[in-house]
Amino acid sequence: MTINVALCAWGMSGREFHLPLIGAEPRLSLHTLLRRSGPDGSEPAGVRCVPDFQAILDDPDIELVVVNTPNTLHFPMANAALAAGKHVVLEKPMTVTLDDARALMAQSRATGRLLAVFHNRRLDADYLTLKRHLESGDLGELIELEWHYDRYRPHVTHKRWKEDDLPGAGTWFDLGIHLVDGMLNLFGPPLAVAADMDSLRRPGAATDFFDVRFRYPGHRVLLRSSTFVREPGPAIIAHGRKGSLIIPHESAHPEGDTPSALLHTERDGKPVRQQVPLAAARHHAFYANVVDAIAGRDKLAFTPESACAALALVHRAIEAAAQPGVGCD
């Protein structure tokens, strides 16, 4: 079985994320690339380029459409692809609004077509390492988890859909949604949320700083990001009643070193402080799961239902940030 794929944008996500993963899955073939401005020679050899989305919808040879366009285009393009009988992989965030997310789920059910959301960070080494040590009991009962997605990007880019104060723009939608998705898959829905968000590079523009705190029975989860972090600290700091786990930012590993995390726990009543290897990233598992789900051989792991739940928490945190002084209770 070979599934022909259409990729709807040739920016960073298309070139650096989707193209390598599609190419690594032998049951997929990149068939068509949407290039509104026309090909420029950077496209993969043998891949057809088309200038408009309708050409993808009308092509019966295309079975899977990857909608990796700006956030406000996610709903209309995914909705049209599902209506045309295509399976869809949709970039995060699933949509800008919850109503649109629910409408896409309904469309997927009505057409019998698969809708998967590209929450690929759930396959990152840091997430899998955290999951491993939570499940092993190395930390004991979790007390606090601090999770960072920091960058050093002090200058505003040309991407209005990411930088201007527009629906679905800013780092909370772009990066925070990954952290929220990971949190929900580890712990389920929280009891309460408190949030601080701001635009530090350009007042009145899209969010580029967030500090969002979720309360669970017995523990807290803190999600943080800033675009002014030139020297990154740990990506994850987890403390439990038995031990702590410190996972460094990916850029903190010198070239040639084996990436590792610091685990400080106890075994047989004795303290143990050691470097532990990071779990191997499993990014190729995303499209393998999509193909298996299309073929009916496995359940979809990256469901629109889980993506919609993450989107709901994103909006809940935005509402909390608009109420300064309200605690997480």
Beta strands, then each sheet from edge to edge (+ up, - down):
strand 1: 3-7
strand 2: 28-34
strand 3: 48-50
strand 4: 64-67
strand 5: 87-91
strand 6: 115-118
strand 7: 142-148
strand 8: 192-198
strand 9: 209-216
strand 10: 219-226
strand 11: 234-240
strand 12: 244-248
strand 13: 260-267
strand 14: 270-277
sheet 1: 3+ 2+ 1+ 4+ 5+ 6+
sheet 2: 8+ 9- 10+ 7+ 11- 12+ 13- 14+
end
